[in-house]
Amino acid sequence: MSIPADRAHPDGARAWWQRVLLVPQAPRAVFGELRDDSREAAEDRQDAIAAVAFFVGVALTLFSSQAASFADDPFRAGIVIPVWLFIAGLLVGLVNYWLAGGALYLALSRLGAKSSYRQARHLLALAAVPLALSLVLLPVRLALYGGDIFRSGGADSGPGAHVFTVLEAGFGLWSVALLAIGIRVVEGWGWPKTVGAIAVFGVLVAVADLALNLFGG
């Protein structure tokens, strides 16, 4: 009978919660730990990775056009909004973790990487930590604009809203930079090959997004 990861390796699992917080400060050291793809190492980091994936999903949901108009329907108010954010964030996080992680795995494999699908997923999740950190903007936006951030044409539609758009883009670029660092550390590649992998990954994500939109439409 298998033993739950948090009981089998409590110190290792606890260390990964700390490493997640250290990704923005010491990315090379954290990404270096991903080279160990043993079952025990993967179990140690799975809970921390899952938490990051969820918060990234919430952040991406807030970035979406659906969030900006969600409360246009008067029945979508009050407790409905946080419940929707939780459910949508969970679904978006899962889709991005598995599908975008798969796209990264394909991109890396295309260029000769030996890392596993699991390593690619974990690498992408850790690189996306800045997107999760972008949630610190939510209480500021709520303090300034209240529920208008979930309505079309609300108080948040003026020039001031562009500041948050720029900040959100900054968090996104930060994640791309961390992804590049992570690929270099895990694969031991130079910059040209790393940039090529990110370009292929971007194309695959764009194609997948287009396919999902066409299918959803």
C-alpha positions as CSV (number, residue, x, y, z in Angstrom):
1,M,0.0,0.0,0.0
2,S,1.4,3.4,-0.9
3,I,1.9,6.1,1.7
4,P,0.7,9.6,1.0
5,A,3.5,12.0,0.0
6,D,3.0,14.3,3.0
7,R,3.5,11.4,5.4
8,A,6.3,9.7,3.5
9,H,8.5,12.7,2.9
10,P,7.3,15.5,5.2
11,D,10.5,17.4,5.2
12,G,10.8,17.2,1.4
13,A,7.2,18.4,0.9
14,R,7.7,21.3,3.3
15,A,10.9,22.3,1.5
16,W,9.0,22.6,-1.7
17,W,6.5,25.1,-0.2
18,Q,9.5,27.2,0.7
19,R,11.1,26.8,-2.8
20,V,7.9,28.0,-4.5
21,L,8.3,31.3,-2.6
22,L,12.0,31.4,-3.6
23,V,11.4,31.0,-7.3
24,P,11.4,34.8,-8.0
25,Q,14.6,35.3,-5.9
26,A,16.7,32.3,-6.6
27,P,15.2,30.6,-9.7
28,R,18.3,28.7,-10.7
29,A,18.6,26.9,-7.4
30,V,14.9,26.0,-7.4
31,F,14.8,24.8,-11.0
32,G,17.9,22.8,-10.4
33,E,15.8,20.6,-8.0
34,L,13.6,19.6,-11.0
35,R,16.5,17.5,-12.4
36,D,15.5,14.8,-9.9
37,D,12.5,13.2,-11.6
38,S,12.3,10.2,-9.2
39,R,8.9,9.3,-7.9
40,E,9.8,10.4,-4.4
41,A,11.0,13.8,-5.6
42,A,7.8,14.3,-7.7
43,E,5.6,13.4,-4.7
44,D,7.4,15.9,-2.5
45,R,6.6,18.8,-4.9
46,Q,3.2,17.8,-6.2
47,D,1.1,19.7,-3.6
48,A,3.0,22.9,-3.9
49,I,2.9,22.6,-7.7
50,A,-0.9,22.0,-7.6
51,A,-1.4,25.1,-5.5
52,V,0.6,27.2,-7.9
53,A,-1.4,25.9,-10.8
54,F,-4.7,26.8,-9.1
55,F,-3.6,30.4,-8.3
56,V,-2.3,30.8,-11.8
57,G,-5.7,29.6,-13.0
58,V,-7.4,32.3,-10.9
59,A,-5.1,35.0,-12.2
60,L,-5.6,34.0,-15.8
61,T,-9.4,34.0,-15.2
62,L,-9.1,37.6,-13.9
63,F,-7.1,38.6,-17.0
64,S,-9.9,37.2,-19.3
65,S,-12.6,39.2,-21.1
66,Q,-15.2,37.0,-19.4
67,A,-14.1,38.4,-16.0
68,A,-14.4,42.0,-17.2
69,S,-18.1,41.4,-18.1
70,F,-19.1,38.6,-15.8
71,A,-21.4,40.8,-13.6
72,D,-23.2,42.4,-16.5
73,D,-25.9,39.9,-15.7
74,P,-27.5,41.2,-12.5
75,F,-27.9,37.7,-11.2
76,R,-24.2,37.3,-11.2
77,A,-23.4,39.3,-8.1
78,G,-22.4,38.9,-4.5
79,I,-21.2,35.4,-3.5
80,V,-21.7,34.2,-7.1
81,I,-18.5,36.1,-8.2
82,P,-16.0,34.4,-5.8
83,V,-17.6,31.0,-6.4
84,W,-17.3,31.5,-10.1
85,L,-13.7,32.6,-9.7
86,F,-12.9,29.5,-7.7
87,I,-14.4,27.1,-10.1
88,A,-13.2,28.8,-13.2
89,G,-9.7,29.2,-11.7
90,L,-9.6,25.5,-10.9
91,L,-10.6,24.5,-14.4
92,V,-8.3,27.0,-16.1
93,G,-5.5,25.9,-13.9
94,L,-6.0,22.3,-14.7
95,V,-6.2,22.9,-18.5
96,N,-3.1,25.0,-18.5
97,Y,-1.2,22.6,-16.3
98,W,-1.9,19.6,-18.4
99,L,-2.3,21.0,-21.9
100,A,0.2,23.9,-21.8
101,G,2.5,21.5,-19.9
102,G,2.1,19.1,-22.8
103,A,2.9,21.8,-25.3
104,L,6.1,22.6,-23.4
105,Y,7.0,19.0,-23.4
106,L,6.5,18.7,-27.1
107,A,8.5,21.8,-27.8
108,L,11.4,20.7,-25.6
109,S,11.3,17.1,-27.1
110,R,11.3,18.5,-30.6
111,L,14.7,20.2,-29.8
112,G,16.2,17.1,-28.3
113,A,15.3,17.4,-24.6
114,K,15.4,14.3,-22.4
115,S,13.1,15.6,-19.7
116,S,9.8,13.9,-18.9
117,Y,6.3,15.2,-19.4
118,R,6.1,15.5,-15.6
119,Q,9.2,17.7,-15.5
120,A,7.8,19.9,-18.2
121,R,4.6,20.4,-16.3
122,H,6.4,21.2,-13.1
123,L,8.8,23.5,-14.9
124,L,6.0,25.5,-16.4
125,A,4.1,25.7,-13.1
126,L,7.1,27.1,-11.3
127,A,7.9,29.6,-14.1
128,A,4.3,30.8,-13.7
129,V,4.7,31.8,-10.1
130,P,4.8,35.5,-11.0
131,L,1.3,35.1,-12.6
132,A,0.1,33.7,-9.2
133,L,1.8,36.7,-7.5
134,S,-0.2,39.1,-9.7
135,L,-3.2,38.3,-7.6
136,V,-1.8,40.9,-5.2
137,L,-3.3,43.4,-7.6
138,L,-6.8,42.2,-7.0
139,P,-7.4,43.9,-3.6
140,V,-6.0,47.1,-5.0
141,R,-8.3,47.0,-8.0
142,L,-11.3,46.2,-5.7
143,A,-10.4,49.1,-3.4
144,L,-10.3,51.5,-6.3
145,Y,-13.1,50.2,-8.5
146,G,-15.2,47.8,-6.4
147,G,-17.4,45.4,-8.4
148,D,-16.9,47.5,-11.5
149,I,-13.9,45.3,-12.4
150,F,-16.4,42.6,-13.3
151,R,-18.7,44.9,-15.3
152,S,-18.4,46.4,-18.8
153,G,-17.9,50.1,-19.0
154,G,-17.5,50.5,-15.2
155,A,-15.2,52.9,-13.3
156,D,-12.2,50.8,-14.2
157,S,-12.5,51.5,-17.9
158,G,-10.7,54.8,-17.8
159,P,-7.0,55.5,-18.3
160,G,-6.1,54.3,-14.8
161,A,-7.0,50.8,-15.8
162,H,-4.1,50.8,-18.3
163,V,-1.7,50.8,-15.3
164,F,-3.0,47.5,-14.2
165,T,-2.8,46.1,-17.8
166,V,0.9,47.1,-17.9
167,L,1.5,45.6,-14.5
168,E,-0.2,42.3,-15.6
169,A,1.9,42.2,-18.7
170,G,5.0,42.7,-16.6
171,F,4.1,39.7,-14.5
172,G,3.6,37.7,-17.7
173,L,7.0,38.7,-19.1
174,W,8.5,37.8,-15.7
175,S,7.1,34.3,-16.1
176,V,8.5,34.0,-19.6
177,A,12.0,35.0,-18.3
178,L,11.7,32.4,-15.5
179,L,10.7,29.8,-18.1
180,A,13.8,30.6,-20.1
181,I,16.0,30.3,-17.0
182,G,14.3,27.0,-16.0
183,I,14.9,25.5,-19.4
184,R,18.5,26.4,-19.3
185,V,19.0,25.0,-15.9
186,V,17.0,21.7,-16.4
187,E,18.2,21.0,-19.9
188,G,21.7,22.6,-19.8
189,W,21.0,24.5,-23.0
190,G,22.4,27.7,-24.3
191,W,20.3,30.8,-25.0
192,P,19.7,30.2,-28.8
193,K,18.2,26.7,-28.2
194,T,16.3,28.0,-25.2
195,V,14.7,30.8,-27.2
196,G,13.9,28.4,-29.9
197,A,12.1,26.1,-27.5
198,I,10.1,29.0,-26.1
199,A,9.2,30.1,-29.7
200,V,8.0,26.6,-30.5
201,F,6.1,26.4,-27.2
202,G,4.4,29.8,-28.0
203,V,3.3,28.5,-31.5
204,L,1.9,25.3,-30.0
205,V,0.0,27.3,-27.3
206,A,-1.4,29.7,-29.9
207,V,-2.6,26.8,-32.1
208,A,-4.2,25.0,-29.1
209,D,-5.9,28.2,-28.1
210,L,-7.2,28.8,-31.6
211,A,-8.5,25.2,-31.7
212,L,-10.2,25.5,-28.3
213,N,-11.9,28.8,-29.4
214,L,-13.1,27.3,-32.7
215,F,-14.4,24.2,-30.9
216,G,-16.0,26.3,-28.2
217,G,-17.6,28.6,-30.7
